[in-house]
Amino acid sequence: MKVTVDGVPTVARPGQTVAAALIERGQTSWRDTRIGGRPRGLFCGIGVCFDCLVVVNGVPDVRACQRVLADGDEIRTQRGAEL
Amino acid sequence: MVVGAGPAGLAAARAAAEAGARVRLIDSAPSAGGQFFRGRPDVPPVHPKVEHLADSAVWHLESVHNGHTVRVRTGPADAPVRRGVTLHADALILATGAYDRALPFPGWDLPGVVTAGGAQAMAKGHGVAVGRRVIIAGTGPFLLPVATSLAGTGATVVEVLEANGPAGWLRAPRALLAGAGRLGELAGYAKALAAQRIPYRTRRTVIAAHGTGRVEAVTTAALDNGWRIRPGTERRIAVDAVCVGYGFTPQLELAVAAGCRLRDGFVEVDAAQATSTPGVFAAGELTGIGGAKLAAAEGTVAGTAAAASVEVPRAALRAVRQGRIFADGLAAAHPIQDGWRTWLTDDTLVCRCEEVTLAGLCDALDRHRALGVRTLKLTSRVGLGPCQGRVCGRNAAELAAGHTGGHYDPADTARRPIAAPVRLGELAEEETVEEMNGQA
């Protein structure tokens, strides 16, 4: 299964969440906060904390730990509050 | 209708179906099992007569005169293309589970600091380790299986730190007897830790995480009985991931929306798992933290009672009684002590979403005389972000109480009429409405 992360082609396994694929490729953060610009990545890992928000196929505020990747998904780092 | 397909919800759906009810089981994950059965081959199958709505988030619940209405979005998590449906049932079983409590400390918002449950979900569900050199800290027996799972994915677990002392169980001899089976399971994890030479230290924890852009090291320290730091015991350790877990917080918002009475932060239930709201039952961690076996027993009782046609099986009732004694012992052996409030510095974030620091929280308390949870939220913005106080609610309430001496009920932070985020575009869509009259 092929997806892209910030434009870079990446291989992912079916059933893998966005967070699992990002961590597996060594990435620990994929968002920065809207006030302090601090980096964030996985925290609760079970859909509760909303720290791991990421842009998927142009749609922001998707929980990376909950979204299961689909072939061709374009994953992008989220900068602050994106509308 | 059963909400949550973990051990409690699966057992409840099965029991209700076997008692002749028409059952829908709603769960946000793509497959049933919840956090406990994630990645395990022994997940019980959904009963063939149960209609399982996977990938389905309940975002609103309303009790109406003849039952309960829930609004659901089905589809990929947080996607705008989800399908909306409004479902009605005359009996409702809530089995929404719990999530890790994380206590704040300087640097806890650095990437690489995760909850123990998050690390477990990555390891068990995806075979992915959250780091290569990992430290685990917190309190409670859950830290042990997390350590063995992480080691199983190839990570080096530097050490496991239990903030409480080792003698907690001696205060609960009845619980020891009631939980003989569970203790054997825990002994198995302890043995696995020893075999892999993972140190397990008590009365110690992680009090700070350090790094630029991500965690690179932690400071650990010994704690006194009240969890204040023992000066001079600090040690700096290089790690690339930190897992923290200080017990669990029940996922309360649907129970609160249904008007269920709470007791000590959990949903109050009777012997039939009925809540104070007629027609609403609760099972599993929502009623007290007791593990998968107790959750399943409670689910069986709740499912049978909700179907209201046959007698509740005695074996399940007995399992619930035994399990609760063990759960009480567990809680008594792993309390959260107030001293954690001294780990924070002025610039430590309390609310991760709204980036409210301890100084910001105290300022709102002093300047605006925020003497209740609602005022505290509105003046400091704590708990107003996307997680809606799930992570910071209890911590903020306890910090506020420590600062002003007032009473801040943590349950007040669980009032979330919108139980899961929905996009404005989704709200504007037309929905189908389905009735389940005369059915559970």
Interface residues (C-beta under 8 A of the other chain):
Chain A: G15 Q16 T17 A19 A20 I23 E24 T28 S29 T33 I35 G36 R38 P39 R40 G41 L42 F43 C44 G45 I46 G47 V48 C49 F50 D51 L53 V56 V59 D61 V62 R63 C65 Q66 R67 V68 A70
Chain B: S28 P30 Q35 P76 A77 D78 A79 P80 Y99 D100 A102 D109 L110 P111 G112 V113 V114 T115 G117 G118 A119 Q120 A121 M122 G125 H126 V128 V130 G213 R214 Q251 R352 C353 E354 E355 G385 P386 C387 R390 V391 P421
